[in-house]
Amino acid sequence: MVFLVVLSLVVALASLVVSALLLRQLRRSRDTMGAEALPEDVQGLRQEVAALRAEARGSLRHVAVVRYDAFGDMGGHLSWSLALLDDSGDGVVLTSIHGRSDARGYAKNISAWSCDQPLSPEEEEAIGHARP
């Protein structure tokens, strides 16, 4: 009877050792396989993110609209100035001034958040709202 108990303990201990060794080997193979595959995936993703960020810097993604009454006798805020700018502040300000008998449109180039031409207060406000 003691022999059977000792034999059971030896078998259990041997099973435990073999299981531990197999688990260790499985972890090593998984870590090795993951370490080889992961840097390529991560590097590819980093390159893709960098390319997307570079592309986004040049897009006109800073947008603001200011609506106002250009003339005292007109209501409804029909006149407007629209700023369309990229991350470095380059883009355009579009303005439409509505009067009783006509409407006029203007476009002014913006470079580094400023303009060579004089800006109206509403155009400056639109650029200010568009600036992050």
C-alpha positions as CSV (number, residue, x, y, z in Angstrom):
1,M,0.0,0.0,0.0
2,V,2.8,2.4,0.8
3,F,4.4,1.4,-2.4
4,L,1.3,2.5,-4.3
5,V,1.2,5.8,-2.6
6,V,4.8,6.5,-3.3
7,L,4.3,5.4,-6.9
8,S,1.3,7.7,-7.3
9,L,3.4,10.6,-5.9
10,V,6.3,9.9,-8.3
11,V,3.9,9.7,-11.3
12,A,2.2,12.9,-10.2
13,L,5.6,14.6,-9.7
14,A,6.8,13.4,-13.1
15,S,3.6,14.7,-14.7
16,L,4.0,18.0,-13.0
17,V,7.6,18.3,-14.2
18,V,6.7,17.3,-17.8
19,S,3.8,19.8,-17.8
20,A,6.0,22.6,-16.5
21,L,8.7,21.9,-19.2
22,L,6.1,21.8,-22.0
23,L,4.5,25.0,-20.8
24,R,8.0,26.7,-20.7
25,Q,8.8,25.5,-24.2
26,L,5.4,26.7,-25.5
27,R,6.0,30.1,-23.9
28,R,9.4,30.4,-25.5
29,S,8.2,29.4,-28.9
30,R,5.3,31.9,-28.7
31,D,7.5,34.7,-27.5
32,T,10.1,34.0,-30.2
33,M,7.4,33.8,-32.9
34,G,5.7,37.0,-31.6
35,A,9.1,38.8,-31.3
36,E,9.9,38.1,-34.9
37,A,6.5,39.0,-36.4
38,L,5.7,42.0,-34.1
39,P,8.4,44.5,-35.1
40,E,7.5,44.2,-38.8
41,D,3.9,44.9,-38.0
42,V,4.6,47.7,-35.6
43,Q,7.2,49.3,-38.0
44,G,4.7,49.1,-40.9
45,L,2.0,50.7,-38.7
46,R,4.4,53.4,-37.6
47,Q,5.2,54.3,-41.2
48,E,1.6,54.4,-42.1
49,V,0.7,56.7,-39.2
50,A,3.6,59.0,-40.1
51,A,2.4,59.1,-43.7
52,L,-1.1,59.9,-42.6
53,R,0.1,62.7,-40.3
54,A,2.2,64.2,-43.0
55,E,-0.8,64.1,-45.4
56,A,-3.1,65.7,-42.8
57,R,-0.7,68.6,-42.2
58,G,-1.4,69.8,-45.7
59,S,-5.1,69.4,-45.6
60,L,-7.5,72.3,-45.1
61,R,-8.9,71.0,-41.8
62,H,-9.1,74.2,-39.7
63,V,-12.4,75.7,-40.7
64,A,-14.4,78.6,-39.2
65,V,-17.4,80.6,-40.4
66,V,-18.4,84.1,-39.1
67,R,-21.8,85.3,-40.2
68,Y,-22.7,89.0,-39.8
69,D,-24.7,91.9,-41.1
70,A,-22.5,94.0,-43.4
71,F,-24.9,96.9,-43.6
72,G,-27.0,98.5,-40.9
73,D,-30.2,98.4,-42.8
74,M,-29.9,94.6,-43.6
75,G,-30.7,91.8,-41.1
76,G,-30.4,88.1,-41.1
77,H,-26.7,87.7,-41.0
78,L,-26.5,87.1,-44.8
79,S,-22.9,88.1,-45.1
80,W,-20.2,85.7,-44.1
81,S,-16.4,85.0,-43.9
82,L,-15.1,81.5,-44.2
83,A,-11.5,80.5,-43.2
84,L,-10.0,77.3,-44.7
85,L,-6.5,76.6,-43.3
86,D,-4.0,73.8,-42.9
87,D,-1.8,73.1,-39.8
88,S,0.7,75.8,-40.7
89,G,-1.9,78.5,-41.2
90,D,-1.8,78.4,-45.0
91,G,-5.1,78.6,-47.0
92,V,-7.7,81.1,-47.9
93,V,-10.4,83.3,-46.4
94,L,-13.6,83.5,-48.5
95,T,-16.0,86.4,-47.9
96,S,-19.4,87.1,-49.3
97,I,-21.0,90.5,-48.6
98,H,-24.7,90.7,-49.3
99,G,-26.5,94.0,-49.9
100,R,-30.0,94.9,-51.0
101,S,-29.2,94.9,-54.7
102,D,-26.1,92.8,-55.0
103,A,-23.7,90.4,-53.4
104,R,-19.9,90.5,-53.7
105,G,-17.4,87.7,-53.1
106,Y,-13.8,88.0,-52.1
107,A,-10.9,85.5,-51.6
108,K,-7.7,86.3,-49.8
109,N,-4.7,84.1,-49.5
110,I,-3.5,83.3,-46.0
111,S,0.1,82.4,-45.3
112,A,1.3,81.5,-41.8
113,W,-1.9,82.8,-40.2
114,S,-1.6,86.2,-41.8
115,C,-2.4,88.0,-45.0
116,D,-0.6,90.6,-47.2
117,Q,-4.0,92.3,-47.9
118,P,-5.9,94.1,-45.2
119,L,-8.4,91.9,-43.5
120,S,-11.8,92.9,-42.2
121,P,-12.6,92.3,-38.5
122,E,-14.9,89.4,-39.5
123,E,-12.1,87.8,-41.6
124,E,-9.7,88.2,-38.7
125,E,-12.3,86.6,-36.4
126,A,-12.7,83.7,-38.8
127,I,-9.0,83.1,-38.9
128,G,-8.8,83.3,-35.1
129,H,-11.6,80.8,-34.7
130,A,-10.0,78.4,-37.1
131,R,-6.6,78.6,-35.4
132,P,-6.1,75.6,-33.0
